[in-house]
Amino acid sequence: MTTGGQPTFHCEVQKSGEQSTGTVTTILCHGRLVSETSGQLKEVVKPLIPLGGRIVLDLTDVNYMDSSALGALVGLKVSAIKEGYCRLELLNLSPRVKELLRLSNLTQLFSS
């Protein structure tokens, strides 16, 4: 079996420190965010949550997301809320991801 059929996903972390709003960490996500790759996103985001500030997941280049990845995003959002001093936001959602959030009644969770 070749690795050509495996889902590919990677992300880049960009930090910016703004005095007025605090630290903003933008994570640019690329590829397919599915059950096999959602662990990679969690490995990047989880350690950032206790640091506080804003974490922005830019999903511009995410061409597919499954329910397992959606579950990972919910887990990260809940962790951020529980910590209390971190804000996790989603940015540049594709129409498919927006619809996935709407169908699963999660639009409100990610809009706060």
C-alpha positions as CSV (number, residue, x, y, z in Angstrom):
1,M,0.0,0.0,0.0
2,T,1.4,3.4,-0.9
3,T,1.2,6.5,1.2
4,G,-0.3,8.4,-1.8
5,G,-3.8,7.6,-0.6
6,Q,-3.1,8.8,3.0
7,P,-4.7,12.1,4.0
8,T,-2.2,14.9,4.2
9,F,-2.4,17.7,6.7
10,H,0.0,20.2,8.0
11,C,-0.1,23.5,9.8
12,E,2.0,26.6,10.4
13,V,2.1,28.6,13.6
14,Q,2.4,32.4,13.5
15,K,2.6,34.4,16.7
16,S,2.0,38.1,17.1
17,G,2.1,40.1,20.3
18,E,-0.2,43.0,20.3
19,Q,-0.2,45.1,23.4
20,S,-3.8,46.1,23.2
21,T,-5.2,42.6,22.6
22,G,-2.5,40.3,23.9
23,T,-0.9,37.4,22.1
24,V,-2.5,36.2,18.9
25,T,-1.5,32.9,17.6
26,T,-2.6,32.1,14.1
27,I,-2.5,28.5,13.0
28,L,-2.7,28.1,9.2
29,C,-4.1,24.7,8.4
30,H,-3.6,23.0,5.1
31,G,-5.1,19.8,3.6
32,R,-7.6,17.3,4.9
33,L,-8.6,17.5,8.5
34,V,-9.9,14.0,9.2
35,S,-9.7,11.4,11.9
36,E,-6.2,10.3,10.9
37,T,-4.8,13.9,10.9
38,S,-6.8,15.7,13.7
39,G,-4.3,14.5,16.3
40,Q,-1.7,16.7,14.6
41,L,-3.8,19.7,15.1
42,K,-4.5,18.8,18.7
43,E,-0.7,18.4,19.3
44,V,-0.1,21.9,18.1
45,V,-3.0,23.7,19.8
46,K,-3.3,22.0,23.2
47,P,0.0,23.4,24.6
48,L,-1.0,26.9,23.5
49,I,-4.2,27.0,25.4
50,P,-2.7,27.5,28.9
51,L,-0.6,30.4,27.6
52,G,-3.8,32.5,27.1
53,G,-4.5,35.0,24.4
54,R,-6.2,34.3,21.2
55,I,-5.7,31.2,19.1
56,V,-7.1,31.6,15.5
57,L,-7.4,28.5,13.4
58,D,-7.3,29.7,9.8
59,L,-9.0,27.0,7.7
60,T,-8.7,28.7,4.3
61,D,-6.7,25.8,2.9
62,V,-8.6,23.0,4.5
63,N,-10.4,21.2,1.7
64,Y,-12.2,18.6,3.7
65,M,-13.2,17.9,7.3
66,D,-14.9,14.9,8.8
67,S,-16.9,14.4,12.0
68,S,-13.8,13.2,13.9
69,A,-12.0,16.4,13.1
70,L,-15.0,18.4,14.1
71,G,-15.0,16.5,17.4
72,A,-11.3,17.5,17.9
73,L,-12.2,21.2,17.3
74,V,-15.0,21.0,19.8
75,G,-12.6,19.4,22.4
76,L,-10.1,22.2,21.8
77,K,-12.8,24.9,22.1
78,V,-14.1,23.4,25.3
79,S,-10.5,23.2,26.7
80,A,-10.0,26.9,25.8
81,I,-13.3,27.8,27.5
82,K,-12.4,25.8,30.6
83,E,-9.0,27.5,30.9
84,G,-10.8,30.8,30.9
85,Y,-8.1,33.0,29.6
86,C,-7.8,31.7,26.1
87,R,-10.0,32.4,23.1
88,L,-10.1,29.8,20.3
89,E,-11.6,31.1,17.0
90,L,-12.2,29.6,13.6
91,L,-11.4,31.7,10.5
92,N,-12.1,31.4,6.8
93,L,-14.4,28.4,6.9
94,S,-15.3,26.8,3.6
95,P,-19.0,26.5,2.8
96,R,-18.8,22.7,3.6
97,V,-17.3,23.3,7.1
98,K,-19.9,26.0,7.8
99,E,-22.6,23.6,6.9
100,L,-21.1,20.9,9.0
101,L,-21.1,23.3,12.0
102,R,-24.7,24.3,11.3
103,L,-26.0,20.7,10.9
104,S,-24.3,19.7,14.2
105,N,-25.7,22.7,16.0
106,L,-22.2,24.0,16.8
107,T,-22.3,27.4,15.0
108,Q,-23.1,29.1,18.3
109,L,-20.2,27.4,20.2
110,F,-17.7,28.7,17.7
111,S,-19.2,32.1,17.3
112,S,-18.4,33.0,20.9
